[in-house]
Amino acid sequence: MARKYKTADYERTLGLKISMRDVLAPEHLARFIVDMIAQLDLSGIYGQYGDQGAPPYAPEVLLGLLFYGYATGVFSSRKIEKATYEVIPFRFIAGDMHPDHDTIAHFRQQFLAELKELFVQMLLIAQEMGHLQLGNVSLDGSKIHADASKGKAVSYNHLLVIEAYLQTEVNELFALADADEGGQLPKEMNITHEIERRQQQLKQLTEAKKVLEARAQARYEAEQAEYEAKMQAREEKAAQKKQKPRGRSPQPPTPGPRDRDQYNFTDPESRIMKNANNSGFDQHYNVQVVVDHGSRLIVGHWLCDHTNDKQAALPTIDSVSPELGQPKAANLDAGYFSQGNINGLQTRGMDPYIATGRSSHHQGWRAYFMDNPDPPTEDASAKEKMAYKLRTEIGKALYRLRKSTVEPVIGLIKEVLGFRQFSLRGLSATGGEWTLVCLAYNLKRLHTLQIG
């Protein structure tokens, strides 16, 4: 006997009339985002619209599409436009309208600055809902791909070689133009055009060289400050022990650009940074977040082109709006450790817990319960005092929370939201897009808190 199957009647299915209310449950993320946007003060965006022209799409509609898109891993304006036809939540948020991708992309680009205010507004709403009470926070960062190819980058050393080669060619072409009175050059060769093209390339190389030299100066100043701090700590330790310093003395930094310093012509403000996942190097931006321990919401964020996290700690902490309250304690990993960051956090009224080095895995229960070091002396170094602080009961408990607060947030943004590359270019634009990413994460987290 032949097996019977349930088959689909596609012609009948195409004629179905579906109610959005039946498909989207009351607690659906799309409906939650629409409700949250309705509570925002969008006067800063509305105020930039003129009175002329055809009626534009309401900012609530375009914000909703961007928020839902970034919360569900749809970052392309073309894909968002397509989703307003094919994906029910997008169609609901768009109000059965279909803004084209140019409109969506232009809106995102134009109102990046206003997103910072909306980010704070969303957190204030979270406080009113009872989901956020700012207390202890953790800070962490990661590298996100820039919208730039590594193939469009040039090192400082190679830049000098190309510059010399092009200058030689320009001089040669000028000499040929002066000598070619009899018209001996190939007819298809426009010598004026060839000279102008190379001069334009030389101009671009000169600009690139200035940028690399400015970056090198900033790096030298930072390294010099760190070198002086190390030498001072070394001398203080030697004075305490009344003996000559042991070990190799720190080497002073060398000024000027290095041969391997990179400039990218596609996105000049992005930087070559090391990939944590494969130990390779690529064009990146350094993104930072401050996460509240209680709610797991992002309460502060920052983006920079620093390859070293030390310079990112205080600006990222300062991104937490005073309207939200004052964090009590801040946890940071070893990449942020410096005397300046310790002092800066204390000046801001926060108790710093910054790792002094990487701790080995699988240390065993004795490392947590029986290893109680003696308190450091008054004249101990900042590193020794912080190491002891992290091995106290409260220090271990607070620092251990990093693994369930800020580190998962970075992982969720990359793996669940799928955000691994910026769509925009330049520090200002990518900083605005990072705000959009953090807003989308917070909306998704608030939705979970609300229905959970």
ChimeraX attribute file (.defattr): number of C-alpha atoms within 10 A of each C-alpha:
attribute: neighborCount
match mode: 1-to-1
recipient: residues
	/A:1	3
	/A:2	4
	/A:3	4
	/A:4	6
	/A:5	6
	/A:6	5
	/A:7	6
	/A:8	8
	/A:9	8
	/A:10	9
	/A:11	8
	/A:12	8
	/A:13	9
	/A:14	8
	/A:15	8
	/A:16	9
	/A:17	7
	/A:18	8
	/A:19	8
	/A:20	12
	/A:21	9
	/A:22	8
	/A:23	11
	/A:24	15
	/A:25	11
	/A:26	11
	/A:27	12
	/A:28	13
	/A:29	21
	/A:30	26
	/A:31	17
	/A:32	18
	/A:33	22
	/A:34	20
	/A:35	12
	/A:36	17
	/A:37	18
	/A:38	12
	/A:39	11
	/A:40	15
	/A:41	12
	/A:42	16
	/A:43	9
	/A:44	14
	/A:45	16
	/A:46	11
	/A:47	8
	/A:48	10
	/A:49	10
	/A:50	8
	/A:51	7
	/A:52	6
	/A:53	6
	/A:54	6
	/A:55	7
	/A:56	10
	/A:57	15
	/A:58	10
	/A:59	16
	/A:60	17
	/A:61	20
	/A:62	19
	/A:63	22
	/A:64	23
	/A:65	29
	/A:66	25
	/A:67	25
	/A:68	27
	/A:69	23
	/A:70	25
	/A:71	28
	/A:72	17
	/A:73	17
	/A:74	19
	/A:75	21
	/A:76	16
	/A:77	22
	/A:78	14
	/A:79	12
	/A:80	26
	/A:81	22
	/A:82	17
	/A:83	19
	/A:84	22
	/A:85	15
	/A:86	11
	/A:87	11
	/A:88	16
	/A:89	21
	/A:90	25
	/A:91	21
	/A:92	21
	/A:93	21
	/A:94	24
	/A:95	11
	/A:96	12
	/A:97	15
	/A:98	16
	/A:99	19
	/A:100	14
	/A:101	16
	/A:102	12
	/A:103	15
	/A:104	21
	/A:105	18
	/A:106	11
	/A:107	17
	/A:108	21
	/A:109	15
	/A:110	12
	/A:111	16
	/A:112	19
	/A:113	18
	/A:114	15
	/A:115	21
	/A:116	18
	/A:117	16
	/A:118	19
	/A:119	23
	/A:120	19
	/A:121	17
	/A:122	19
	/A:123	24
	/A:124	17
	/A:125	16
	/A:126	21
	/A:127	14
	/A:128	11
	/A:129	12
	/A:130	12
	/A:131	18
	/A:132	21
	/A:133	19
	/A:134	19
	/A:135	15
	/A:136	19
	/A:137	29
	/A:138	29
	/A:139	26
	/A:140	25
	/A:141	23
	/A:142	18
	/A:143	21
	/A:144	21
	/A:145	21
	/A:146	26
	/A:147	19
	/A:148	23
	/A:149	14
	/A:150	19
	/A:151	11
	/A:152	14
	/A:153	21
	/A:154	19
	/A:155	19
	/A:156	21
	/A:157	14
	/A:158	14
	/A:159	20
	/A:160	16
	/A:161	11
	/A:162	16
	/A:163	19
	/A:164	13
	/A:165	12
	/A:166	17
	/A:167	16
	/A:168	11
	/A:169	16
	/A:170	20
	/A:171	12
	/A:172	12
	/A:173	16
	/A:174	13
	/A:175	11
	/A:176	14
	/A:177	15
	/A:178	8
	/A:179	11
	/A:180	10
	/A:181	9
	/A:182	6
	/A:183	9
	/A:184	9
	/A:185	13
	/A:186	8
	/A:187	8
	/A:188	6
	/A:189	9
	/A:190	10
	/A:191	17
	/A:192	11
	/A:193	10
	/A:194	13
	/A:195	19
	/A:196	12
	/A:197	13
	/A:198	16
	/A:199	16
	/A:200	11
	/A:201	15
	/A:202	20
	/A:203	13
	/A:204	13
	/A:205	20
	/A:206	15
	/A:207	12
	/A:208	21
	/A:209	20
	/A:210	11
	/A:211	16
	/A:212	20
	/A:213	18
	/A:214	14
	/A:215	15
	/A:216	18
	/A:217	16
	/A:218	14
	/A:219	18
	/A:220	18
	/A:221	13
	/A:222	13
	/A:223	16
	/A:224	17
	/A:225	14
	/A:226	17
	/A:227	16
	/A:228	13
	/A:229	15
	/A:230	15
	/A:231	16
	/A:232	12
	/A:233	16
	/A:234	17
	/A:235	14
	/A:236	16
	/A:237	18
	/A:238	14
	/A:239	12
	/A:240	10
	/A:241	9
	/A:242	9
	/A:243	10
	/A:244	11
	/A:245	14
	/A:246	9
	/A:247	6
	/A:248	6
	/A:249	10
	/A:250	11
	/A:251	9
	/A:252	14
	/A:253	15
	/A:254	13
	/A:255	15
	/A:256	15
	/A:257	20
	/A:258	14
	/A:259	12
	/A:260	11
	/A:261	18
	/A:262	26
	/A:263	25
	/A:264	20
	/A:265	18
	/A:266	17
	/A:267	20
	/A:268	18
	/A:269	19
	/A:270	27
	/A:271	26
	/A:272	22
	/A:273	21
	/A:274	15
	/A:275	16
	/A:276	10
	/A:277	6
	/A:278	7
	/A:279	9
	/A:280	10
	/A:281	13
	/A:282	21
	/A:283	27
	/A:284	28
	/A:285	28
	/A:286	22
	/A:287	23
	/A:288	24
	/A:289	29
	/A:290	29
	/A:291	28
	/A:292	23
	/A:293	22
	/A:294	14
	/A:295	20
	/A:296	22
	/A:297	28
	/A:298	25
	/A:299	25
	/A:300	23
	/A:301	25
	/A:302	22
	/A:303	25
	/A:304	23
	/A:305	19
	/A:306	19
	/A:307	16
	/A:308	12
	/A:309	20
	/A:310	15
	/A:311	17
	/A:312	23
	/A:313	26
	/A:314	16
	/A:315	15
	/A:316	21
	/A:317	25
	/A:318	15
	/A:319	15
	/A:320	21
	/A:321	15
	/A:322	10
	/A:323	10
	/A:324	16
	/A:325	11
	/A:326	16
	/A:327	21
	/A:328	14
	/A:329	17
	/A:330	24
	/A:331	24
	/A:332	23
	/A:333	19
	/A:334	15
	/A:335	18
	/A:336	23
	/A:337	20
	/A:338	20
	/A:339	14
	/A:340	16
	/A:341	19
	/A:342	21
	/A:343	14
	/A:344	16
	/A:345	19
	/A:346	14
	/A:347	10
	/A:348	14
	/A:349	13
	/A:350	19
	/A:351	17
	/A:352	22
	/A:353	24
	/A:354	26
	/A:355	21
	/A:356	21
	/A:357	12
	/A:358	9
	/A:359	9
	/A:360	6
	/A:361	6
	/A:362	7
	/A:363	9
	/A:364	8
	/A:365	9
	/A:366	9
	/A:367	11
	/A:368	14
	/A:369	11
	/A:370	8
	/A:371	11
	/A:372	13
	/A:373	11
	/A:374	7
	/A:375	12
	/A:376	15
	/A:377	9
	/A:378	7
	/A:379	11
	/A:380	15
	/A:381	16
	/A:382	15
	/A:383	18
	/A:384	14
	/A:385	16
	/A:386	20
	/A:387	19
	/A:388	17
	/A:389	20
	/A:390	20
	/A:391	18
	/A:392	17
	/A:393	12
	/A:394	11
	/A:395	18
	/A:396	14
	/A:397	13
	/A:398	19
	/A:399	19
	/A:400	13
	/A:401	16
	/A:402	20
	/A:403	11
	/A:404	11
	/A:405	23
	/A:406	26
	/A:407	18
	/A:408	14
	/A:409	24
	/A:410	19
	/A:411	14
	/A:412	14
	/A:413	19
	/A:414	16
	/A:415	13
	/A:416	14
	/A:417	20
	/A:418	16
	/A:419	23
	/A:420	13
	/A:421	17
	/A:422	21
	/A:423	17
	/A:424	19
	/A:425	18
	/A:426	17
	/A:427	17
	/A:428	15
	/A:429	18
	/A:430	24
	/A:431	23
	/A:432	22
	/A:433	23
	/A:434	24
	/A:435	24
	/A:436	23
	/A:437	23
	/A:438	24
	/A:439	25
	/A:440	24
	/A:441	24
	/A:442	23
	/A:443	24
	/A:444	23
	/A:445	17
	/A:446	26
	/A:447	18
	/A:448	12
	/A:449	15
	/A:450	14
	/A:451	9
	/A:452	6
